Amino acid sequence: MVDRLHVLDLRCEYKKNPVGIDERKPRLSWKLASRRRGVTQTAYRIQVSAEPSFQNPVWDTGRRESDRSLHVEYEGTELVSGTRYYFRVKVWDDAGRESDWSETAFWETALLSAGDWSARWIAAPGDESKDDRCDYFRKSFTVQGEIVQARIYATALGLYRLYVNGRPADDTLFAPGWTSYNRRLQYQTYDVTALLAPGENVIGAVLGNGWYKGPLSWDLITDVYGDRRALLLQLHVTYRDGTQARWVSDSSWRCAKGPLLYSEIYHGDTYDARLEQPGWNRPGFAAGADWRPVAVVEPAVGALVAQENDPARIVKELRPIGIIRTPGGDTVIDMGQNMVGWVRFTVREAEGTAIRLQHAEVLDREGNFYTGNLRKARQTVTYICRGGGPETYEPFFSFQGFRYVKVEGVTGELSPDDFVGCVIHTDMEPTGTFRCSDELVNKLYENIVWGQRGNFLDVPTDCPQRDERLGWTGDAQVFIRTAAFQFQVAPFFEKWLRDLAADQRPDGCVPHVVPSLEAAGFGSSAWGDAAVICPWTLYECYGDTRVLERQYPSMKAWVEYIRSQGEEECLWNTGFHYGDWLGLDGKPDNSVGATPKDLIATAFYARSAEIVARSADLLGYREDAEAYAELHRRVVEAFRREFVTPNGRLASPTQTAYALALMFDLLEERHRPRAAKMLAELIEANDTHLTTGFVGTPYLCFALSRFGYADLALRLVLQRDYPSWLYPVTQGATTVWEHWDGIKPDGSFWDEIMNSFNHYAYGSIGDWLYRRLAGLDADASAAGYRRIRVHPFMDGAISSAEASLASMYGTIRVGWNREDDGAARLDAVIPPNTTAVVILPGADPETVRERGRRLEDCEGVRSVSVSEDGVTVEVGSGEYEFVFVKK
Ligand code: BGC
């Protein structure tokens, strides 16, 4: 069969055919496909045109000699608002072959300038826009003929849902998302062409408080951004004859109160179906209701920006696994999985019957419904029946973190068929898979994925159930690399990082939660370092330099903030820090581990200064690159003076201190092997158990495997007794817990003041499972998996593992297994336009074969070298199957 070179999977700003992009220089990426090994791109040509025929391209690069296939910035004529731009790509490869044009892809611009907006903000009159009862808006208008294109651009102060002629404008939930509203407010673009028809049409909207003004945090602070809900909307229509029409929110709109009496993120919904007007059809916005004039208002809002991350949606639906009658007499549905979203339920009851659903994560040791750990979050949905037949409800602006649902008010037996668990999160593309020979580890991996599903609902949250659900910077920082394996998270984090920068104080100090809530405070080390570590991680995983460029002022400001603290320029030993949060080696009944806070703060100071130096270097900021490299050198020196003995021991010998010192290269080279040995001894002396908290945990196994103790790292991962990653799994966990012992071996709980069963921080071990156990890693020399490093750990109690990652270049796969007699197999799939270093650990060079051939005779193999570690093979793209015997 003739092998052809193809270009496929075209992306604009990471997305497939996105509608509503306001980047003036969007970036285009594509993948290559070819069965030939070792394929690289040598040239490309891009055409962009406002017509699918490409008759008059607005950009044609011609043939450009370049191996670049990611993030090529648009450089054509200035883009026009509300326009669809088609693009296609062809490439040439290293064998001189030319591909055909790719299939055509497109992106559509949103509203590129403030002048595109003519809508007015509208609100319910007077205090009606300030109370807790949701608002309904309505606009009826006449469409004059056949429509070829219709778009709604809309946003709200609060949360909104849009309907066109009674049907949802699309499946987006929790719009406009959570940003630092007084600085940046996202609007959404809806393609409503198919929902409109000639004649009378009705746009309806429902508005709730949401993050804008509903209760937030443990103090249930309200009106954080403002006290009045409001809506802004424009409908742009193009008729078949090319004429255009526009309807915008203004004084001609009407508003009403309706059946949605209450809908708050922490507390749930109250819906009285008896208040639906005939023909409302949830909500049909029929003319008969008590519609009154709206108020036109002029709220203070930040810049309007087009939706940046993927929308939140119902991504999965779960069916109950059982219905329980608890010893306390409650009827409780078990979803079988700690999940985030809501329950869609159907009931058949008499008019006025109140149905109540209460949501909880766990049952207590007696098997009773338990809500203690939710603190003040009520997580309760109340539905009052209209009567007369099956009625189905699902919430509007609340989400619940739960596995168990207590149901009250239903007469007769409950049927599991009437309850659907709707899993809601930002609809990121799944990118990773992992499996190994140990089923408990596989379950742990699944739990880590569920931790991300549950906590990536528009912002990265600490937990999704109690009165918190905030964008804790520290948690995001420790989990981001794992997150980037499991899902495509670039747009998600790029949005969040913009809010981080927007909420940073003028002195560079970073809030503890983003979007910021003053009450949550500012400035802890390891939390604030999210400003630097997160953009850098996106660069490493996606080869994205624009995020570094955009965030650079924020990254630098954070390091300068640290530098200005206290009297010692290169030590950070002042201020408030969370320390090794929830570490186990601290004082009894204390939430902070034993590692000194100034050691952690100075270690992260060094790490952040180093990243800023490297980013400056990449971006061509010469002076900064040198200045921060020098600062980094001096901070490392100060660290050694303050925290390391002359012979290289850490003065405060904790697991976290050693892990940080080793992973951030803070020790003199000659001292590192000994330090690693001491770390290993600390763990062994603790009966192979960790003591690390949020700060040390992500680095612990990496530090061990980097310095020759991978076997111990794996034994830690396989440890089943508390404290360990698998302990919760043995207790039936379906998500990752906040505490190593959220539920104790005797079935009792950790203090209910702070005991989330869906906290992703310790899920950061996912990164190690991918990179060290399965061995699917990026080589630091070329970001975005342009150069791949395959280096599994094949020697411990795990006999096989496999992982895959849909990288920007294509899917990378690694799989291996090992027999007791030392026979081993390692498969690797390396995408076109990348190369890989494949290490066959402990391989006897004489025995290595790739599909039966010796390495010297293999297509795609570029070099082979033998060392103590085994055989290292450098390869180009292709599918490889190595077999060998381990020495
Ligand atoms: C959150 C965390 C967070 C921490 C700060 C907690 O309440 O749930 O995950 O990082 O506070 O230490």
Residues whose N, C-alpha, C, O or C-beta is under 5 A from the ligand:
A	BS01	BGC	D462 W472 G474 D475 Y578 W581
